[in-house]
Amino acid sequence: MSAPRSPTSRRWALSSASRPSWPSVSRSPGSGSLPASRPVRRHWTWAAATDPEGPPVPPEPLPGFDPLIHAPYRLRICAIAHAATYVEFGELQTRLELSKSALSKHVSQLLEHGYLEEEYVTRAGRSRLRLSLTERGRQAYRGHTAALRAIIETAEHDTIHPDVVQ
């Protein structure tokens, strides 16, 4: 059995398999950006300094837990839309205190995954965007809230030894 890992036994390491070979570049002053052939991504891994097996495998996610909905604003959008038949974009913007662009990004993620549907309606001569949860969105929201409740209930009933908490 291996010894327990401590936070000090780990270090950030650039894995050698992903280490790019950099082309030699001669840059003149003020020449602008680097050539397009230069790789821009580095793949960092969390490596254990003393453990050749690497980092531990994360636990399986809870059934019903949805990472897409879990983002705070998307969770609030789903909660508001779940409580009503539809909600207008402007109303969401006011209630969440978000800019149009930020709200639009969250809404587009939910639309893309089929959790929301949109409908344009004309009221008082102006076009309004109405959003409503689809059946898939309602099921995902209910499943996610059930998973969150399970996490809370588990945490409330778990007993932790006082020495661990210190």
N, C-alpha and C positions, 0 to 999 in steps of 0.2 A: 504494500500500500504506500502510495507516495505521501510526502509531507504536505500539510496544508499550504496553500499559496498565500503569500502576503502581497499587498499592493506594491511593496518596494522590490519584489522579485520580478517585476515586469518592466519592460521598457518598450518604447516605440522603436520599431525597426522597419526599414524598407526592405521588403523581401527581395532577394537577389533575382528571383525569376521575373519580377516585374521591373527591375532596374533598367531603364532605357539606355541605349548607347547614344550619346549626344554628338551630333555632327559638329565639326569644327566650323566656327563662324567668325568671319572677320567683319567687324562692325566699324563703320566710320562714324564719327561724332554726328549726332542728329539724324541718323539714317532711319529712325522709326522703329518698327517692331522687328522681331526676329523672324527668320524664314518660316514658312508654313510647315516645313518638314520636321521642325522640332516638336517632339511630343510635349503635350501640355498636362497630361495627367500622370500622377504618381499613385501607385497602389500601396497604401500603407496598411500594415497589419499589426494587430496587437499581439506581440510575441512574448512568451514567457521566457525569461533568461535562463531559468533552471529546468524547464520542462520541455523535453524534445517533442512532446505530443502537441504542443501549442495551446491556445486558449480553450477554455471549457466551452462546450456546445450550449447555446442558450436553450432554455426550456421551451417546450411546445406552447404555442399561444392557446389561450382559453377558447373553447368553442363559443362562437358568436362574436368574439372580439373582432372588431373591424378597424384596422389602422387608418383607413380613409376617413371614417366618421370620427375617429378619436381626436383629430386636430380640434382644438377648442372652438374655433369659429364654425367649423363644419358641424360639430356636435350641436352647437347652439342653433344653427340654421335648421338642422333636422328636427330639433326639439320644437322650434317655433312652427315649422311646416307640419309637424305631426299633430300639433294641437289644433290646427285649423284646416279647412278644406283647401285653401290657397293663401299665399302671402305675396304682397307686391314687393318688387325689388326695392323701391324707395322706402317702404316700411321697414324692411330688413336692414337697410343702410342706416336708418335712424335708430333702430333698436340696438344694433350691434356697434354703432359709432365707428363704422369703417368707411374708408374712401370707396368710390365707385370701382376703381381698379382692383383694390384688394378684395372687395366683395365679389366682383366679377370672376376673379381667379378661383375663389372657393366654390362659387356656384358652377363654374364651368367644369371643375373636377367632379362635382356631384352629378351634373348632367351627363358627362362623358361616361360615367360608370352606371348610368341608368337609374340613379337614386332620385333624381328630380326630373320633372317635365316642365317645360315652359309654354306659356300661351300669351300672345300679345292681344290686348283688348284696348278698345278706344273708349275713353271716358272723358267727357267735357272737352271733346276735340283733341285730346292728347292720347298718344299711344302709351300704354302701361304694360310692363312685364309682370305677369303673374307666375308664381312658382308653386308647385305642389309636389308632395312626395308620391312616387310611384309605389305600387305594391311591393316591388323589390326593395325600395328605399324604406318602406315601413317595416318590412321584415328585418332588414339589416339594422335599423335603429332599435327595434325591440330586442333583437339578439345582442346588440352592443350594450344596451342599458342593463340587460340581464347579466351579462358578463361582468360589468362594473359592479353591480350589486353583489355578485358572487365574490369578487375580490374584497369588497368592503366587509361582507359577512365573515369571510375566512380570516381577515386581519383582526376583526373584533373578537373572534373566538380563539385565536391562537394564543398560546401562552409562551412567553419568552423568558428564559432564565435571566434573572436580574444581572448576572455577570456579563451577559452578552450585550445588554442595553448600554452599559457604561461606556 
